[in-house]
Amino acid sequence: MESSNGGKYKKNWNPAEHYKEIEIAENYDKARFASIPGRVFDMLEKKALRKMLSKLPDNSIVLDAPTGTGRLAETILEMGHRVVGVDISPEMLEVAKKKLKRFGDKYQTINSDVHSIDLEKGSFDAVLCARVLMHFPLEEQISFLTAVSSYSKGLVIFNQSVITDYHRMRRYVKRLMGNQVPASFPLTKPEVGQLISGSSLTEIDRDQVLPFVSEAVFFSCRK
Ligand SMILES: C[S@@+](CC[C@H](N)C(=O)[O-])C[C@H]1O[C@@H](n2cnc3c(N)ncnc32)[C@H](O)[C@@H]1O
């Protein structure tokens, strides 16, 4: 695919454009979460999310940005909350709306860039920012997370890939085997600190989803 960002992003693709292809949107869930390892990972991510949202009162309102195909919005809705899902890709939102139709108006969507959502700041009981930050360099991660956090009254949940020497070795082996290395911009432990403090957040808790198999970590923070 031709890069629309002057080759700024690794893999030569732009995360704000990539998911606007219908085929990519329609295959997103299947491509990542249909295999047995994918299903286990999806289940553990949802378990981590449920734990981090467990103290929210019933019928809270949560911003899911970006919502993608509504994969994690579904978990929040099943917990009895309302969700507003924001995404820059209308194609991803179409998939999400079809999938979450059964929740009626408890799931609302907005097609927007997270940097310019037409919503009142501080109006959500919690915000979620999942599986997107790893596509950007650290400064853009801070700007993205700051934008999403601005809509929360306090609780902010996000995930990111965090690498250690063990994960670097794992990436090396995966590359030798010809496997795709997923996250373009994983963070080191000190960089996680920069992301959190740079976004004016304080960490409450973290959950390393599958420590020896995946770099993914869920973070729960307050503003
Ligand atoms: C990999 S999906 C993750 C979706 C979902 N959070 C999940 O965990 O399955 C990343 C999403 O980010 C969206 N995205 C990328 N840049 C964005 C931006 N600036 N504003 C809003 N959405 C954006 C893409 O359209 C895509 O749907």
The ligand as an SDF file (V2000), in Angstrom:
LIG
                    3D

 27 29  0  0  0  0  0  0  0  0999 V2000
   -6.1850   -2.0120   15.7000 C   0  0  0  0  0  0  0  0  0  0  0  0
   -7.7150   -1.1050   15.7800 S   0  0  0  0  0  0  0  0  0  0  0  0
   -8.0860   -1.2900   17.5130 C   0  0  0  0  0  0  0  0  0  0  0  0
   -9.5480   -1.2270   17.8000 C   0  0  0  0  0  0  0  0  0  0  0  0
  -10.0140   -1.6540   19.1980 C   0  0  0  0  0  0  0  0  0  0  0  0
   -9.6430   -0.6850   20.2250 N   0  0  0  0  0  0  0  0  0  0  0  0
   -9.5300   -3.0320   19.5990 C   0  0  0  0  0  0  0  0  0  0  0  0
   -8.8500   -3.1640   20.6280 O   0  0  0  0  0  0  0  0  0  0  0  0
   -9.8520   -4.0140   18.9060 O   0  0  0  0  0  0  0  0  0  0  0  0
   -7.0920    0.5370   15.6710 C   0  0  0  0  0  0  0  0  0  0  0  0
   -8.1600    1.5290   15.2660 C   0  0  0  0  0  0  0  0  0  0  0  0
   -7.6480    2.8640   15.4280 O   0  0  0  0  0  0  0  0  0  0  0  0
   -8.3180    3.6920   14.5070 C   0  0  0  0  0  0  0  0  0  0  0  0
   -7.5870    4.9660   14.4270 N   0  0  0  0  0  0  0  0  0  0  0  0
   -6.3180    5.1800   14.0180 C   0  0  0  0  0  0  0  0  0  0  0  0
   -5.9920    6.4780   14.1300 N   0  0  0  0  0  0  0  0  0  0  0  0
   -7.0870    7.1180   14.6290 C   0  0  0  0  0  0  0  0  0  0  0  0
   -7.3780    8.4660   14.9810 C   0  0  0  0  0  0  0  0  0  0  0  0
   -6.4690    9.4370   14.8360 N   0  0  0  0  0  0  0  0  0  0  0  0
   -8.6040    8.7470   15.4770 N   0  0  0  0  0  0  0  0  0  0  0  0
   -9.5510    7.7720   15.6270 C   0  0  0  0  0  0  0  0  0  0  0  0
   -9.3290    6.4780   15.3120 N   0  0  0  0  0  0  0  0  0  0  0  0
   -8.1180    6.1480   14.8200 C   0  0  0  0  0  0  0  0  0  0  0  0
   -8.3240    2.8570   13.2380 C   0  0  0  0  0  0  0  0  0  0  0  0
   -9.2860    3.2870   12.3160 O   0  0  0  0  0  0  0  0  0  0  0  0
   -8.6170    1.4520   13.8200 C   0  0  0  0  0  0  0  0  0  0  0  0
   -9.9860    1.1540   13.7810 O   0  0  0  0  0  0  0  0  0  0  0  0
  1  2  1  0
  2  3  1  0
  2 10  1  0
  3  4  1  0
  4  5  1  0
  5  6  1  0
  5  7  1  0
  7  8  2  0
  7  9  1  0
 10 11  1  0
 11 12  1  0
 11 26  1  0
 12 13  1  0
 13 14  1  0
 13 24  1  0
 14 15  1  0
 14 23  1  0
 15 16  2  0
 16 17  1  0
 17 18  1  0
 17 23  2  0
 18 19  1  0
 18 20  2  0
 20 21  1  0
 21 22  2  0
 22 23  1  0
 24 25  1  0
 24 26  1  0
 26 27  1  0
M  CHG  2   2   1   9  -1
M  END
$$$$
